Amino acid sequence: MSRILNLINTRLRRDLAACRGTAGLPLRTICYSSVWWKDTAETVIIGGGCVGVSVAYHLAKGGMKDVVLLEKSELTAGSTWHAAGLTTYYHPGINLKKVHYDSIKLYESLEAETGQAVGFHQPGSVRIASTAARVDEMRYQMTRTHWHVTQQYFIGPEKVHELFPLLNIDKVLAGLYTPGDGHIDPYSLTMALAAGARMYGAQIYNPAPVSALNPTADGKWDVQTPHGTIRANRIVNATGFWAREVGKMIGFDHPTIPVHHQYVVTATVPEVKALKKELAVIRDLEGSYYLRQERDGLLFGPYEQMEKMKLQDSWVREGVPPGFGKELFESDLDRIMEHVEMAMDMVPVLKKADIINIVSGPITYTPDLLPMVGPHQGARNYWAAIGFGYGVIHAGGIGKFLSDWIRNGEPPYDLIECDPNRYGKWADVPFMCAKARESYGFNNVVGYPKEERFAGRPTSRRGGLYELLKDKASMGFHAGWEQPHWFYKPGDDVGYKWIESEAADGGYDVDISNVTDDIGVLGIAGPNSRKVLQKLTDEDLSDAGFKFLHCKSIQLAGVPVRAIRISYTGELGWELYIDQKNMAAVYKAMMEAGKDEGIDNFGTYAMSSLRLEKGFRGWGAEMNCDTNPLEAGLDYFIKLNKPADFIGKAALQEIKAKGLKRKLSYITLDTDDIDPEGNETVWHNGKVVGNTTSGAYSYSSQQSLAFAYLPLELCSVGQKVEVELLGRKYPAEVIQEPLVLTEPTRTRLQKKAKGKA
C-alpha cells in the first residue's frame, strides 16, 4: 500500500510541475487520474475566457467551494486574448453602468488580492463631440448620470486638449470625460481571475472540451468530457463564439454571431514618447473609432459602417472550425481606410506613424449588442453568460452579478435588458445577421430617445393585424412583434425567476408552455367601449355582470376571446386575448361596430401619456427589481394581513418594519420645448436627491409630467425640486396624483354627489 501511495504522490508531483509550466503561463490542470477529476460539482462553468473565469472567481470567493471551470483548450483562447482591453465606467443604459462600475473596482484591487499583475491603466477617457447634435447627446447623457455613483463631466475643448494634447482641437466642440477609465491587459486579467478562483477553492480543468450535456430528472446535468463526466447542480455557458455549439447540445439556437473587428498598433511615435503622462483614451464618435496609447505608440480601432463590416456567418451555418482558438482573421485595411483618414485628421501624428501590427479577430454579437445573462427558459439550471461584444469591461461586473444571483436566488439589481429569454425562434439567422450588422455599424451614431431601427424587420412574429395596420402607424419593435407606437393622421410625416424554477422548487403540478406566438392582444377603452363590445356579444358587460379586474371567456363576433375588464389608461376598458388567426376578424368587427361612436386607433405613445396622467405605474419603469411595491405606492394592492403566505410577503413585512427611505412621487415640470423621458437626475438645493422613472407631455393638462423616486422628506405635495434636462435644471413640483381622475373614480364621485343631493 505504501509503495502504491508513493507512486501516486510521485506522479502527482511530476504532473503538478508540468502543469505549472514556466512563469506567466497558465496552469494546465490535465486530468490524468481520478485524483484530479471531480465527479460532482455545485456549478460547472464552460469556457475559460475573462467572463467564465470571473464567474468562477466570484462564486468561489462568495463561499461556493464546489466550483469547476472547463476550458476546451487554454484560458483566454477565443475573443479574450486579442481584445483591445478598453475599460470604461460609461454606458448609455442605466443598470449596465453598475456592471462597468463593479468591473473597474475589481480590476483596481485584483493584483493586490491575487499577486498577479493585471496591467491596468487608468488615464481616463474622453468621448469627443464635433457636431452640435453630439453636444446635445452628451448633455442628454449627463442628465442621466448625476444620480449614479460614477463621476462624469461635460468638458470644453481646452480640457479635452489637456487630456489628449495630440488632438486637432479645431474639430472639437466638447467632450464627455470619465475619470478612472482606461485599458487593461486581457490575458493578465484572465490569469489573475483564474488565480483568485483557485485561491478560493475553484478548480480549473484544461484542456477539457465538453462533448455532451445531458439533463437529469432532478434538474441536474451530466457534463461529458473526454476525461470523464461531472454531475453538476447547474451549468453556466460562458463560451463566447462557441455559445451556439454548446447551446445546440441541449436544443437551443442562441442568436450570437462572430463579427470581424480590427485594430491597428503603431510603432513608437516620438510625440507620444515625449509626453509626461499617459494619454486619455479617446472615442471620436463622428469618426467611429477609439484610440489609446500603447506603450510609446498608439492603438486605433474603428467600427466600420454596416455595408463594409464583415460577419463570420459561415460559423453560424456550419459551426466554428474545431481547432480555432488563438487564430486571427486576415486583416483588411481597405475596409477601414475611411476611419483611418478621419483619425489622421483628428490626431495628425498618425500620418507619419508606422504600423507594426493589425489585429483582426472575432468578437461575439447578439442582435441588439447586449449580452445574454441569466437562467434560460426551457432548461432547468442552465445559465447563460454569452454574447459579449465588450467582454473585458463586462467580465468583472457580470461575474459578480451572476454569482450573487446564483448564490442568493435573485439578482442583485434589474438587468432585464440582458435577459437571455428576450429572444425566441423568431430570432432566426437572417434576422440575427441583419441586426448584428446594423448594431455594429451603428455603434457610434447619434442615439435619440424613441428611435427605431429597422434591419431584419418584420420578423416571423407578425400579429394578426400587422398587414392591416403597417401602413397606418409608425411601428415599434417589442420582443419580435411590430407594435403601433403612433397612428398617422392626414398631413403627418410617416416614418426573473422567475416561473419554471418556481414550479419545480415548489413541487407544483403545472404545465408551462410559451404561447406568446399564438395569442394576440387588443385593447379597447373609453366611455363607449362597453357599448361597442356589447353589440358583438351576448355576455353581460355591465358593472354587475362583468366586474373590474375579472376575467371571462366570451364569444366576440363569433370568435372565442379571453376578456379582462380593466381600467385601461384610467378609462373603462377591456383587454382581449385572441388567437392570432382570428385577430383581424375581431378587429374589423370592432371597428365596424364602433363607427357611430367615433372609434379610432391609438398607439403605445398615446397610452404612455394617458397612463401618466392617471398616475398608473409602468413595469420596467416605476416597478422593477430595483424597487419594491411599498415605495412604488402600491400598498392598496397588497394585503399583508391575509393568511396566505404569498411570495414576497415576508420580505415586504421586513421592508415595512424597517421603514422606507424613498417614495415614488408625482411631479409636474415647467419646461420649454423639452419633455422628460425617464432616468433624469432630480436636484434639490444643489444636491442630487433622486431620479425620474418615466415622463411625457400631458395633452389634457398641457404640461410635462413625470414620476420620480425622492427621499421621504421631499415627497410632500407642493415640494419644489429641479429636474435636469439637456444640461439645464427645470423647476418641478410634487403634486397630488392623479392629474386626471380615472373613470371608476369619477363614477364613484358622481354617485356620491347624487346621493347627497
Secondary structure by P-SEA (a helix, b strand, c coil): caaaaaaaaaaaaaaaaaaaccccccccccccccccccccccbbbccccaaaaaaaaaaaaacccbbbbbbccccccccccccccccccccccaaaaaaaaaaaaaaacccccccccccccccbbbbccccaaaaaaaaaaaaacccccbbbbbccaaaaaaaccccccccccccccccccccccaaaaaaaaaaaaaaabbbbbccccccccccccccccccccccccccccccccccccaaaaaaaaacccccbbbbbbbbbbbccccccccccccccbbbcccccbbbbbcccbbbbbbbcccccccccccccccccccccccccccccccccaaaaaaaaaaccccccccccbbbbbbbbbccccccccccccccccccccccccccccaaaaaaaaaaaaaaaccccccccccccccccccccaaaaaaaaaaaaaaccccccccccccccccccccccccccccccccccccccbbbbcccccccccccccccaaaaaaaccbbbbbbccccbbbbbbbccaaaaaaaacccccccccccccccccccccccccccccccccccccbbbbbbcccaaaaaaaaaaaaacccccccccaaaaaaaaaaacccccccccccccccccccccccccccccccccaaaaaaaaaaacccbbbbbbccccccccccccbbbbccccccbbbcccccccccccccbbbbbcccccccccccccccccbbbbbbbbcccccccaaaaaaaaaaaaaac
